[in-house]
Each structure stands twice: as structure tokens, then as C-alpha cells.
């Protein structure tokens, strides 16, 4: 907990010093490292074409019941991150709803494969993460970043991911930090990789269309990511243009 608080305070200090310089005239995060970001983006696109896109196409060939059950289970696991962030944001109603959903779906829903909680009135709500919580607290985005494999991010969201791994992600703590007889480290990384494949499979057509229509695909992805993050921080119901509802930062959570 002490490490988390130290990280948060350090980030807030840095942000207070650079917030204005890291924000463009239109209010979006500045692309301070554009040359490096574009190189990383090109690397990620090559990785996508070689691995993620083919795997996602294969995943799409599975029966819809299997894909739905997998997506449900992954969403159920995400509550281990969402609930603490609901509490940090002061949204206790959502925290209670998501806690009950997790308990019901993990037990009656067989580790979340099924969603009986929704049937009895505990509806699925938006995912929350530490990057969003920092945004709600007023911490600025900082510069835009493209991370290897993980993709679009900002300084704030990257620090939020580090906070999550350093102690705020219960799923990480159970699998990676502790030896148990039921789950291990590989289960954590497999779930994260599968989340990325699930998201990519849901957006195959959307991303293909975006590639064909974009004059500058890098700039388009940057704009969509920043729009999506603002929407989530403001709890807006608007749908991010050209993309299915989901998370750009699925692999980081």
C-alpha cells in the first residue's frame, strides 16, 4: 500500500509540473515521443499481422457459445480490478453491484462462464482501472505513449498499470505473487493474452476498415484511444467511433 501511495504522489507531482506542456491546444495529450511511438506502432502492427490477427481469425471460428463464455469469464475477472477502483472513485453503488456480480457469477455462473447475475438484476457496468481513477482524481494524461505489444497508452495510464501490478490487481496477486494449488503465474498471462485476442476478434472488420480508410493509421488509432479514455473517465455512454465497446488497454488491466 505504501508503494502505491508513493507512486501516486510522485505521479501527481510530475503531472503538476508538466501538465500544460503535455497537452495540445485541442485538449488532447501531446505526442511528445512521436518518432519513437511511430516506430513502436509499426512493430506492433507487424506483430499483429504475424500473430494476433491470424489467432483472432481462428478464435472467431470457434462456436459462438465458447466465445461468449470466454468473454463472460474474462469480464468476470476484470471485476477484481474494477471494484477497488469503484471504491477509490467513490462510486460505492457500482462497487457493491460489481462485487455481487463477481460472487454470483464465480459460483453459480461457473467462474463467470455464465452470467446469472445479470438475469436477477445485477447488470454489467463499465470496467474501471487505476489510470481512470487517476483521471477522476484530476491527474493529467501526460504525453501519449505507444507501448510494445500493449499498444496505445499515456504517461498516466502507464503509471496506472504499474500501480495495478505493484499491488492493486487481485488477480495478479493471486496468480503471480502467491503460490497456490489452483492457479499459477501462467494463468495470469494466459488470461491477459486471451483478453487481447478476444478484443481483436470482436474488431476484425472495424480495424480492417480503419486501415483501408485512414490516411494516417497511427494518428487515427491515437485519436480513438484518447477519445475512448476520456469517455471512460467521464462515464460517458457515447460509443467510440468505429470500434466495438471494449477496452483499448485490455492487455494492461
Protein Blocks (a to p, Z undefined) as FASTA:
>chain_A
ZZmmmmmmmmmmmmmmmmmmmpcfkopacdfklmmmmmmmmmmmmmmmmmmmmmmmmmmm
pcfklmmmmmmmmmmmmmmmmmmmmmmnopaklmmmmmmmmmmmmmmnonolacfklmno
pacdddddfklmmmmnopafbjadddehklpadfklmmmmmmmmnomamklmmmmmpccf
kbcfklmmmmmmmmmmmmmmmmmmmmmmmmmmpmblmlmmmmmmmmmmmmmmnopabdce
hiacddfklmmZZ
